[in-house]
Amino acid sequence: MSRTTPFASPLLLGFDTMEKTLERISKASDGYPPYNIERMQADRLSGEPERLRITLAVAGFSEDELDVSTEENQLLIRGRQVEQSERDYLYRGIAARQFQRIFVLADGMQVLGAILKNGLLSVDLIRPEPNRMVKKINISVSQ
């Protein structure tokens, strides 16, 4: 039995990498840390690009324990808490854990910066309007 995918259509050429990315993301999402994605208000009349903000709940993580980077068309946010062995817990309900969140970015998306405040990590992005390109393809005649 062969497996058919939405990207198996002969009309969709070169989308095999997108299919692999979607498979990887579906396997990697465990729900931690929780996050929001919001559209920021932009003045469309002035021609400003659309702005988005991803906010992750990272209470207990310091700036040094967080890493925000882009790799190809992906935004990677990693957190790794360092165990503090000098503490003597009577009860420990908050585990030091690590995480990795991956967001796939559309072509042209740009990361403006990241801010850590009150246990929330906010990453701001912009999506500039894509340039519309029309290219005439010459047809050569062979005999």
C-alpha positions in Angstrom: 0.0 0.0 0.0 1.6 3.3 -1.0 1.3 6.4 1.1 -0.1 9.5 -0.5 0.5 12.9 0.9 -0.9 16.3 0.1 2.5 17.2 -1.5 2.4 14.2 -3.9 0.5 16.0 -6.6 2.5 16.4 -9.8 1.4 20.1 -9.8 3.4 20.8 -6.6 7.0 20.7 -7.6 9.8 21.1 -5.0 7.6 21.0 -1.9 9.2 17.8 -0.5 11.3 19.7 2.0 8.1 21.4 3.3 6.6 18.0 3.9 9.6 16.8 5.8 9.5 20.0 7.9 5.9 19.5 8.8 6.6 15.9 9.8 9.5 17.0 12.1 7.4 19.7 13.7 4.4 17.4 14.4 6.7 14.9 16.2 8.5 17.6 18.2 5.6 19.4 19.9 5.1 18.4 23.5 3.3 21.5 24.7 6.0 22.9 26.9 6.5 25.7 27.3 3.1 27.2 26.5 3.1 30.1 24.1 1.0 32.8 22.4 1.3 34.2 18.9 -0.2 37.6 18.4 -0.5 40.0 15.5 0.7 43.5 16.5 -1.2 46.6 15.4 0.6 48.2 12.5 -0.2 51.4 10.6 -1.0 50.0 7.2 -1.3 53.4 5.6 2.4 54.2 6.3 3.4 50.9 4.6 4.8 49.3 7.7 5.2 45.5 7.4 3.0 43.2 9.5 4.4 42.5 13.0 4.0 39.3 15.0 5.0 38.5 18.5 5.6 35.0 19.9 5.5 34.9 23.8 6.7 31.9 25.7 6.1 31.3 29.4 9.6 30.6 30.7 9.3 31.3 34.4 12.5 30.2 36.3 14.8 30.6 33.3 17.4 33.3 33.3 18.7 35.1 30.2 21.8 32.9 30.2 19.7 29.7 30.1 17.8 30.7 27.0 18.9 30.7 23.4 17.0 32.2 20.5 18.4 31.6 17.0 17.4 31.2 13.4 18.5 28.3 11.2 17.4 28.3 7.6 13.7 29.1 7.7 13.2 28.1 11.4 13.1 30.0 14.6 14.6 27.9 17.4 14.1 28.7 21.0 15.9 26.6 23.5 16.0 26.6 27.3 18.3 24.7 29.6 18.2 25.2 33.3 21.3 24.4 35.3 20.9 22.1 38.3 21.9 23.9 41.6 23.3 21.1 43.8 23.8 23.4 46.8 20.1 23.5 47.6 18.5 21.1 50.1 14.8 20.7 49.0 12.2 19.5 51.5 9.8 19.2 48.6 10.6 19.7 44.9 7.6 20.3 42.6 9.3 22.5 40.1 11.7 20.5 37.9 14.6 22.0 36.1 13.9 20.9 32.6 15.1 21.8 29.1 13.0 22.5 26.0 13.3 23.3 22.4 10.5 25.1 20.4 10.7 25.3 16.6 8.6 27.7 14.6 8.8 27.5 10.8 9.1 31.0 9.2 7.8 31.9 5.8 10.2 33.2 3.3 11.1 36.9 4.0 10.2 36.7 7.7 12.7 38.5 9.9 13.3 38.3 13.7 13.6 41.8 15.2 14.6 40.8 18.7 13.8 39.0 21.9 12.9 40.4 25.4 12.7 38.5 28.7 10.4 40.2 31.2 8.5 38.8 34.2 9.1 35.2 33.1 7.8 35.8 29.6 10.1 35.6 26.6 8.8 37.7 23.7 10.2 37.4 20.2 9.2 40.0 17.7 9.0 39.2 13.9 8.1 41.2 10.8 6.7 39.9 7.6 7.5 42.4 4.8 5.2 42.4 1.7 6.8 40.1 -0.9 7.9 41.6 -4.1 5.6 40.4 -6.9 7.7 39.1 -9.7 6.6 38.3 -13.2 9.2 36.8 -15.5 8.8 36.2 -19.2 10.2 32.9 -20.3 11.4 32.9 -23.9 10.5 29.9 -26.0 13.1 28.6 -28.4 12.2 26.8 -31.5 14.2 23.7 -32.6 14.0 22.1 -35.9 
